[in-house]
Amino acid sequence: MNETFGRALHRWRDRLSPVDVGRAALPGRRAVGLRREELAELAGLSVDYVVRLEQGRSTSPSAQVVASLARVLQLSPAEREHAYRLAGLLPPQAGRISTHVPAGIQRMLARLGEFPAGVFSADWTLLSWTPAWAVLLGDPSERSGVERNLVRSVFAEMGPRLSAWPVDLEDGSLSSALVADLRTALVDYPRDQGLLDLVADMRSTSAEFRRLWSEGAVGHHVSARKTIVHPQVGEVTCDCDVLTVPGSDIRLVVYTVAAGSPDAEKLEFLRVTNGVPINGSSSSGPGRPAVQ
């Protein structure tokens, strides 16, 4: 029997444990792996479209759909390339920024539970997040893919920000760190049109970005101390640490607070009042939705 995208999709869905995507493994669950409804929700697709894909009634998914499914199904790089080819598409070319979140990072994100954590690509576009991130900073699913870019958010003169409410840095270093990080990314991804467009747009629309870019600094955004002005609890001051995944340039950004501090009490209040489960019993954010 010839391999098809639908058969591969079903096989990959069956092998994935609900716990791996942050879902509770409820007693008496009969389904093997993820249900179609769960896959559809996490990938930002309709259940009917997932059914049609698996049954072979839809045979030409877009690159955006394949990327979203590959992320949720935690495919390896070789499997992801195979998925693109089964869909009749060319896999993403080398030298371009990847939006693929490695399986290990997805499992880590699903188990972070109480921590506000997000995964960013090399151009600082938010790909996935924990429920606690949405509670602390506002739900990113309400923003488009472009609006989830941290660089555009920081340097935007007008328009929506990545956070739904004000975020202040104690040392004010975020802007210069992001510009330096982008300059480094251009060396690694010189043919990535999205990255080239991002830098060009920022240079043409933001005087601050132009000034920082002209200084020629290089480096990486690593960590900072941030104060979020939340509408429910007021100021919450967190340590924000950035971890880079070797070999992929995916960045894991985690907000933490000192145990027993007033900030920890505020964060716990937000988690409880907004129904955020702990210890991986809920899914991470949907990344870039690809709704059909």
C-alpha positions as CSV (number, residue, x, y, z in Angstrom):
1,M,0.0,0.0,0.0
2,N,1.5,3.3,-1.1
3,E,2.3,5.9,1.5
4,T,0.0,8.9,1.5
5,F,-0.1,12.1,3.5
6,G,-3.3,10.9,5.2
7,R,-2.0,7.5,6.2
8,A,1.2,9.1,7.6
9,L,-0.8,11.7,9.5
10,H,-2.9,9.0,11.1
11,R,0.2,7.0,12.1
12,W,1.9,10.0,13.6
13,R,-1.3,10.9,15.5
14,D,-1.6,7.4,17.0
15,R,1.9,7.3,18.3
16,L,1.7,10.6,20.3
17,S,0.7,10.5,23.9
18,P,-1.8,13.1,25.1
19,V,0.7,13.9,27.9
20,D,3.3,14.8,25.3
21,V,1.2,17.8,24.3
22,G,0.2,18.8,27.8
23,R,-3.2,17.0,27.9
24,A,-4.3,15.0,30.9
25,A,-4.3,11.2,30.5
26,L,-7.8,10.7,31.9
27,P,-8.7,7.3,33.3
28,G,-10.7,5.1,30.9
29,R,-9.5,6.9,27.8
30,R,-9.9,4.5,24.9
31,A,-8.4,6.4,22.1
32,V,-4.8,5.5,21.1
33,G,-2.7,8.6,20.8
34,L,-4.3,12.0,20.0
35,R,-7.9,12.3,19.0
36,R,-8.6,14.0,15.7
37,E,-10.4,16.7,17.7
38,E,-7.3,17.3,19.8
39,L,-5.0,17.5,16.8
40,A,-7.3,19.9,15.1
41,E,-7.5,22.2,18.1
42,L,-3.8,22.3,18.6
43,A,-3.0,22.8,14.9
44,G,-5.6,25.5,14.4
45,L,-7.6,23.4,11.9
46,S,-11.2,22.2,11.7
47,V,-11.9,18.7,12.7
48,D,-13.6,18.1,9.3
49,Y,-10.5,19.1,7.5
50,V,-8.3,16.7,9.6
51,V,-10.8,13.9,8.7
52,R,-10.6,14.8,5.0
53,L,-6.8,14.8,5.1
54,E,-6.6,11.4,6.8
55,Q,-9.2,9.9,4.5
56,G,-7.5,11.2,1.4
57,R,-10.4,13.4,0.4
58,S,-8.1,16.5,0.7
59,T,-4.7,15.8,-0.8
60,S,-3.1,19.2,-1.2
61,P,-2.6,20.9,2.2
62,S,-0.7,24.2,2.2
63,A,2.8,24.6,3.5
64,Q,1.3,26.5,6.5
65,V,-0.9,23.5,7.3
66,V,1.9,21.0,7.0
67,A,4.1,23.1,9.2
68,S,1.4,23.4,11.9
69,L,0.7,19.7,11.8
70,A,4.4,18.8,12.0
71,R,4.8,21.0,15.0
72,V,1.8,19.5,16.9
73,L,2.8,15.9,16.0
74,Q,6.4,16.6,17.1
75,L,7.9,15.2,13.9
76,S,11.7,14.8,13.6
77,P,13.4,16.9,10.9
78,A,13.4,13.8,8.5
79,E,9.7,13.2,9.2
80,R,8.9,16.8,8.6
81,E,10.6,16.8,5.3
82,H,8.8,13.6,4.4
83,A,5.5,15.2,5.3
84,Y,6.1,18.1,2.9
85,R,7.0,15.8,0.1
86,L,3.9,13.6,0.7
87,A,1.9,16.8,0.4
88,G,3.5,17.6,-2.9
89,L,5.5,20.5,-1.5
90,L,9.2,21.3,-1.3
91,P,10.6,21.2,2.3
92,P,11.8,24.5,3.7
93,Q,15.2,25.3,2.2
94,A,18.4,25.6,4.2
95,G,19.4,29.2,5.0
96,R,15.9,30.2,6.0
97,I,14.5,30.5,9.5
98,S,12.7,27.5,10.7
99,T,9.4,27.7,12.6
100,H,9.7,24.0,13.6
101,V,9.7,23.4,17.3
102,P,11.7,20.3,18.2
103,A,9.7,17.5,19.9
104,G,11.8,17.8,23.1
105,I,11.1,21.5,23.4
106,Q,7.4,20.8,23.0
107,R,7.4,18.2,25.7
108,M,9.3,20.5,28.0
109,L,6.8,23.3,27.3
110,A,3.9,21.0,28.0
111,R,5.4,20.1,31.4
112,L,6.4,23.6,32.5
113,G,2.9,24.0,33.8
114,E,3.1,26.9,36.3
115,F,5.6,29.0,34.3
116,P,4.8,31.6,31.7
117,A,7.0,30.3,28.8
118,G,7.0,30.9,25.1
119,V,9.0,29.6,22.1
120,F,10.3,32.0,19.5
121,S,11.9,31.6,16.1
122,A,15.2,33.2,15.2
123,D,13.4,36.4,14.0
124,W,11.6,36.6,17.3
125,T,8.2,35.5,16.2
126,L,6.3,33.7,18.9
127,L,5.5,30.2,17.8
128,S,4.0,28.5,20.9
129,W,3.3,29.3,24.6
130,T,2.0,27.9,27.9
131,P,-1.4,28.9,29.3
132,A,0.4,30.7,32.1
133,W,2.1,32.9,29.4
134,A,-1.4,33.9,28.1
135,V,-2.6,34.7,31.6
136,L,0.4,36.9,32.4
137,L,0.9,38.7,29.1
138,G,-2.4,38.3,27.3
139,D,-3.6,35.6,24.8
140,P,-1.3,35.6,21.7
141,S,-4.0,33.6,19.7
142,E,-5.9,36.9,19.4
143,R,-3.0,38.3,17.3
144,S,-1.9,37.5,13.8
145,G,1.4,35.9,13.0
146,V,2.9,39.3,12.1
147,E,1.7,40.8,15.4
148,R,3.4,38.0,17.3
149,N,6.8,39.3,16.3
150,L,8.6,40.7,19.3
151,V,10.8,43.1,17.2
152,R,7.8,44.6,15.5
153,S,6.0,44.9,18.8
154,V,9.0,46.6,20.6
155,F,9.6,49.1,17.8
156,A,6.0,49.7,16.6
157,E,5.1,53.4,16.7
158,M,1.4,52.4,16.7
159,G,-0.7,49.3,16.7
160,P,-1.0,46.1,18.8
161,R,1.9,44.9,21.0
162,L,2.9,41.3,21.7
163,S,1.8,41.8,25.3
164,A,-1.8,42.9,25.9
165,W,-0.6,45.4,28.7
166,P,2.6,47.3,29.5
167,V,5.9,45.5,30.1
168,D,8.8,47.6,31.5
169,L,12.5,46.6,31.6
170,E,14.6,47.7,34.5
171,D,17.7,48.3,32.4
172,G,16.0,49.3,29.1
173,S,18.3,46.9,27.2
174,L,15.7,45.0,25.2
175,S,15.7,47.2,22.1
176,S,19.5,47.2,21.6
177,A,19.7,43.5,22.3
178,L,17.0,42.6,19.7
179,V,18.7,44.7,17.0
180,A,22.1,43.1,17.8
181,D,20.4,39.7,17.7
182,L,18.8,40.4,14.3
183,R,22.1,41.4,12.8
184,T,23.6,38.1,13.9
185,A,20.6,36.2,12.5
186,L,21.1,37.9,9.1
187,V,24.5,36.2,8.9
188,D,23.0,32.8,9.6
189,Y,19.9,33.2,7.4
190,P,21.0,35.6,4.5
191,R,18.3,34.2,2.2
192,D,15.4,34.3,4.5
193,Q,13.0,36.8,2.9
194,G,10.9,37.2,6.0
195,L,13.9,38.3,8.0
196,L,15.1,40.6,5.2
197,D,11.6,42.2,5.0
198,L,11.5,42.6,8.8
199,V,14.8,44.5,9.0
200,A,13.9,46.6,6.0
201,D,10.5,47.5,7.5
202,M,12.0,48.4,10.8
203,R,14.7,50.6,9.3
204,S,12.1,52.5,7.3
205,T,9.5,52.9,10.0
206,S,11.4,53.2,13.3
207,A,13.9,56.0,14.0
208,E,15.1,54.1,17.1
209,F,15.7,50.9,15.2
210,R,17.7,52.8,12.5
211,R,19.8,54.4,15.2
212,L,20.6,51.2,16.9
213,W,21.2,49.4,13.6
214,S,23.7,52.0,12.5
215,E,25.7,51.4,15.7
216,G,26.6,48.0,14.3
217,A,26.3,46.0,17.5
218,V,26.1,42.2,17.4
219,G,25.1,39.7,20.0
220,H,22.1,37.8,21.5
221,H,19.2,38.7,23.7
222,V,19.8,36.5,26.7
223,S,17.9,37.7,29.8
224,A,16.3,40.6,31.5
225,R,14.2,41.6,34.5
226,K,10.7,42.8,33.5
227,T,7.7,44.3,35.2
228,I,4.3,43.5,33.8
229,V,1.5,45.9,34.6
230,H,-1.3,43.4,34.8
231,P,-4.9,44.8,34.9
232,Q,-6.0,42.2,37.5
233,V,-3.1,42.3,40.0
234,G,-1.0,45.4,39.1
235,E,2.8,45.1,38.8
236,V,4.4,41.7,38.6
237,T,8.2,41.7,38.4
238,C,9.8,38.6,36.8
239,D,13.2,37.3,35.8
240,C,13.0,36.6,32.0
241,D,15.6,34.1,30.8
242,V,16.2,33.1,27.2
243,L,17.5,29.7,26.3
244,T,18.7,28.9,22.8
245,V,18.1,25.3,21.5
246,P,21.4,24.1,20.0
247,G,21.2,23.3,16.3
248,S,17.9,25.0,15.7
249,D,18.0,28.7,16.9
250,I,14.7,28.2,18.6
251,R,14.5,30.3,21.7
252,L,12.7,29.3,24.9
253,V,11.7,32.3,27.0
254,V,10.7,31.6,30.6
255,Y,9.4,34.0,33.2
256,T,10.0,33.1,36.8
257,V,9.5,34.7,40.2
258,A,11.1,34.1,43.6
259,A,9.1,31.5,45.7
260,G,7.1,33.1,48.5
261,S,7.5,36.6,47.1
262,P,4.5,39.0,46.6
263,D,5.1,38.5,42.8
264,A,4.7,34.8,43.3
265,E,1.5,35.3,45.1
266,K,0.2,37.5,42.3
267,L,1.2,35.0,39.6
268,E,-0.5,32.2,41.6
269,F,-3.7,34.3,41.9
270,L,-3.7,34.8,38.2
271,R,-3.2,31.1,37.5
272,V,-6.0,30.0,39.9
273,T,-8.6,32.7,38.9
274,N,-8.0,32.0,35.2
275,G,-8.1,28.2,35.5
276,V,-4.5,27.5,34.5
277,P,-3.7,23.8,35.2
278,I,-0.4,22.8,36.7
279,N,2.1,20.0,35.8
280,G,1.4,19.7,32.1
281,S,-2.4,19.1,32.3
282,S,-3.1,21.6,29.6
283,S,-1.8,22.3,26.1
284,S,0.6,24.9,25.0
285,G,-0.5,27.7,22.7
286,P,-1.4,26.9,19.1
287,G,1.5,28.7,17.5
288,R,0.5,30.0,14.1
289,P,-3.1,28.9,13.4
290,A,-3.8,27.6,10.0
291,V,-7.6,27.5,9.9
292,Q,-9.3,25.9,7.0
